[in-house]
Amino acid sequence: MPGSRIQKQYKEGCDCVKEDWKDELFEEKKEILERELSESGLRKVYSEVIWDIIPLLNELNRKLSAECGRQIMENISWRIKTPESIANKLRRKGREITLECALATLNDMAGIRVVCPFQDDVYRMAKAIKKLNGLRIIKVKNYISHPKSSGYRSIHVIGEVLHNEENVRVEIQVRSVAMNYWAILDHQLCYKNERKETEKLRKELKACAIDIAEIDKRFLKLRKQIEKL
């Protein structure tokens, strides 16, 4: 049972020293991380937690959609970070590539994505998620009011639930349909090797993110006007 490791994720001031991993060590560290993750049973724990939360989110959708008289959630998906994704993120952060460090520094080992039609639906859903019974809120990141440097806009609700006497953390991302299309391309670009073309594409993606934010506002305004007819 990976209990002690999960608990270390939430220790204040958990020390993961910065490292500058050479390429020849990276593959070795990644393989060790993959083995540790498999032996720990964490993937099963995260999967069980996610499947406990998803029905609650679907119930929120039914309730809020009934109140609004329209569907406020387009779709819901989930993922558990792969060993490669964990290792790459730790390397980008300059951290040790170990499971202990991943648990101490990453909030998104388990993630759920909720996609909503309009920007006000994103806020409405995020507000309701924060009130879910059994979900203790750790942090809320509003990337709509404070976009990432890449142009990404969404709301991330980071919380933890009690599962088999252990506190397990999960990140719930809530974003608009338009921003979801953008995020799919951004994710693909993140895993491409650094080349001259990638920097050009990043600039174009950022410009698209700004356009999408404006379109989200215009669609919301149009929807409200249509509702008044």
C-alpha positions as CSV (number, residue, x, y, z in Angstrom):
1,M,0.0,0.0,0.0
2,P,1.5,3.4,-1.0
3,G,0.1,5.3,1.9
4,S,3.3,6.7,3.3
5,R,4.3,8.0,-0.1
6,I,1.0,9.7,-0.7
7,Q,1.2,11.4,2.6
8,K,4.6,12.8,1.7
9,Q,2.9,14.6,-1.2
10,Y,1.3,17.0,1.3
11,K,4.1,17.7,3.7
12,E,4.9,21.4,3.9
13,G,8.3,22.3,2.8
14,C,9.1,18.9,1.4
15,D,12.6,19.2,0.0
16,C,13.3,18.2,-3.5
17,V,16.7,19.6,-4.5
18,K,17.1,21.1,-7.9
19,E,19.0,19.0,-10.4
20,D,20.4,19.5,-13.9
21,W,20.0,16.0,-15.3
22,K,22.3,15.0,-18.2
23,D,20.6,13.2,-21.1
24,E,22.4,10.0,-20.3
25,L,21.0,9.9,-16.8
26,F,17.5,10.9,-17.8
27,E,16.5,7.6,-19.4
28,E,17.9,5.7,-16.4
29,K,16.0,7.9,-13.9
30,K,12.8,7.6,-16.0
31,E,13.0,3.8,-16.0
32,I,13.4,3.8,-12.2
33,L,10.5,6.1,-11.9
34,E,8.3,3.9,-14.0
35,R,9.2,0.8,-11.9
36,E,8.5,2.7,-8.7
37,L,5.2,3.9,-10.0
38,S,4.2,0.4,-11.0
39,E,5.3,-1.2,-7.7
40,S,3.6,1.5,-5.5
41,G,0.1,0.8,-6.8
42,L,-0.5,4.5,-7.1
43,R,-2.1,4.3,-10.6
44,K,-4.8,2.1,-9.1
45,V,-5.4,4.5,-6.3
46,Y,-5.6,7.5,-8.6
47,S,-8.0,5.6,-10.9
48,E,-10.3,4.7,-8.1
49,V,-10.3,8.3,-6.8
50,I,-11.1,9.7,-10.3
51,W,-14.0,7.3,-10.7
52,D,-15.3,8.3,-7.4
53,I,-15.3,12.0,-8.4
54,I,-16.7,11.7,-12.0
55,P,-20.2,10.7,-10.9
56,L,-20.3,13.8,-8.6
57,L,-19.3,16.0,-11.5
58,N,-22.0,14.5,-13.7
59,E,-24.5,15.1,-11.0
60,L,-23.4,18.8,-10.8
61,N,-23.9,19.0,-14.6
62,R,-27.4,17.7,-14.3
63,K,-28.3,20.1,-11.5
64,L,-26.7,23.2,-13.0
65,S,-28.1,22.4,-16.5
66,A,-31.6,22.1,-15.0
67,E,-31.2,25.5,-13.3
68,C,-29.9,27.1,-16.5
69,G,-32.3,25.4,-18.9
70,R,-29.4,24.2,-21.1
71,Q,-26.4,21.9,-21.0
72,I,-23.5,23.6,-19.2
73,M,-20.9,20.7,-19.6
74,E,-19.9,19.5,-23.1
75,N,-17.7,16.6,-22.0
76,I,-15.5,15.2,-19.2
77,S,-12.3,13.3,-19.5
78,W,-9.5,12.1,-17.2
79,R,-5.9,11.0,-17.2
80,I,-3.2,9.8,-14.9
81,K,0.3,11.1,-15.7
82,T,2.5,8.6,-17.4
83,P,6.1,8.0,-16.1
84,E,7.4,9.8,-19.2
85,S,5.2,12.8,-18.6
86,I,6.1,12.9,-14.9
87,A,9.9,12.7,-15.7
88,N,9.7,15.4,-18.3
89,K,7.8,17.8,-16.0
90,L,10.3,17.2,-13.2
91,R,13.2,17.8,-15.5
92,R,11.5,21.1,-16.8
93,K,11.2,22.2,-13.1
94,G,14.8,21.2,-12.5
95,R,13.8,18.7,-9.8
96,E,14.9,15.2,-8.9
97,I,13.4,12.6,-11.1
98,T,12.0,10.3,-8.4
99,L,8.5,9.2,-7.3
100,E,9.0,10.9,-4.0
101,C,9.8,14.2,-5.6
102,A,6.9,13.8,-8.0
103,L,4.5,13.3,-5.1
104,A,6.0,16.3,-3.2
105,T,5.9,18.8,-6.0
106,L,3.3,17.8,-8.6
107,N,-0.4,18.5,-8.0
108,D,-1.6,17.0,-11.3
109,M,-0.6,13.3,-11.0
110,A,-4.3,12.6,-11.4
111,G,-6.3,15.0,-13.5
112,I,-9.9,15.4,-14.6
113,R,-10.9,17.8,-17.4
114,V,-14.3,19.4,-17.6
115,V,-15.2,21.2,-20.9
116,C,-18.0,23.8,-20.9
117,P,-19.6,25.7,-23.8
118,F,-19.2,29.2,-22.5
119,Q,-16.9,31.1,-20.2
120,D,-19.6,31.8,-17.5
121,D,-20.3,28.1,-17.5
122,V,-16.6,27.5,-16.6
123,Y,-17.0,29.8,-13.6
124,R,-20.3,28.3,-12.6
125,M,-18.9,24.8,-12.7
126,A,-15.7,25.7,-10.9
127,K,-17.7,27.4,-8.2
128,A,-19.8,24.3,-7.7
129,I,-16.8,21.9,-7.7
130,K,-15.3,23.9,-4.8
131,K,-18.4,23.1,-2.8
132,L,-18.4,19.3,-3.5
133,N,-18.8,17.2,-0.3
134,G,-15.6,15.2,0.4
135,L,-13.3,17.4,-1.7
136,R,-11.0,19.5,0.4
137,I,-9.8,22.5,-1.6
138,I,-6.1,23.0,-1.6
139,K,-5.7,25.7,-4.3
140,V,-7.6,27.3,-7.1
141,K,-5.7,28.7,-10.1
142,N,-7.7,31.1,-12.3
143,Y,-5.9,31.3,-15.6
144,I,-8.8,33.2,-17.2
145,S,-8.2,36.3,-15.2
146,H,-4.4,35.6,-15.0
147,P,-3.5,33.7,-18.3
148,K,-0.4,31.7,-18.5
149,S,2.5,33.2,-20.5
150,S,1.5,30.8,-23.3
151,G,-2.0,32.3,-23.5
152,Y,-3.7,29.4,-21.8
153,R,-6.9,30.2,-20.0
154,S,-8.9,27.9,-17.7
155,I,-9.6,27.4,-14.0
156,H,-7.8,24.6,-12.1
157,V,-9.3,23.4,-8.9
158,I,-6.8,21.3,-6.8
159,G,-8.3,19.3,-4.0
160,E,-7.8,16.1,-2.0
161,V,-10.2,13.4,-1.0
162,L,-10.0,10.7,1.7
163,H,-9.5,7.4,0.1
164,N,-8.8,4.2,2.2
165,E,-7.6,6.4,5.0
166,E,-5.2,8.3,2.8
167,N,-5.5,11.9,1.4
168,V,-5.2,11.7,-2.3
169,R,-4.8,14.9,-4.4
170,V,-6.5,15.5,-7.8
171,E,-6.5,18.4,-10.2
172,I,-9.8,19.3,-11.9
173,Q,-9.4,21.6,-14.9
174,V,-12.4,23.5,-16.2
175,R,-12.1,25.2,-19.6
176,S,-14.2,26.4,-22.5
177,V,-14.7,24.4,-25.7
178,A,-12.7,26.9,-27.7
179,M,-9.8,26.8,-25.3
180,N,-9.9,23.0,-25.2
181,Y,-9.1,22.9,-29.0
182,W,-6.2,25.3,-28.3
183,A,-4.9,23.1,-25.4
184,I,-4.9,20.0,-27.6
185,L,-2.5,21.6,-30.0
186,D,-0.4,23.1,-27.2
187,H,0.0,19.7,-25.6
188,Q,1.2,18.2,-28.9
189,L,3.7,21.0,-29.4
190,C,5.1,20.5,-25.9
191,Y,6.3,17.0,-26.8
192,K,8.1,18.1,-30.0
193,N,11.9,18.6,-30.0
194,E,13.1,22.1,-29.8
195,R,13.5,23.3,-33.3
196,K,13.4,26.6,-35.1
197,E,9.8,25.9,-36.2
198,T,8.5,25.3,-32.7
199,E,9.2,28.8,-31.5
200,K,7.3,30.2,-34.5
201,L,4.4,27.9,-33.8
202,R,4.4,28.9,-30.1
203,K,4.0,32.5,-31.0
204,E,1.2,31.7,-33.4
205,L,-0.5,29.6,-30.7
206,K,-0.3,32.5,-28.2
207,A,-1.9,34.8,-30.8
208,C,-4.6,32.2,-31.3
209,A,-5.2,32.0,-27.5
210,I,-5.8,35.8,-27.4
211,D,-8.2,35.5,-30.3
212,I,-10.0,32.6,-28.6
213,A,-10.4,34.6,-25.4
214,E,-12.0,37.4,-27.3
215,I,-14.3,34.9,-29.2
216,D,-15.3,33.3,-25.9
217,K,-16.4,36.8,-24.7
218,R,-18.3,37.5,-28.0
219,F,-20.0,34.1,-27.9
220,L,-21.1,34.7,-24.3
221,K,-22.5,38.1,-25.2
222,L,-24.4,36.7,-28.2
223,R,-25.8,33.9,-26.1
224,K,-27.1,36.4,-23.6
225,Q,-28.7,38.5,-26.3
226,I,-30.3,35.4,-27.8
227,E,-31.7,34.4,-24.5
228,K,-33.5,37.8,-24.2
229,L,-35.3,37.3,-27.5
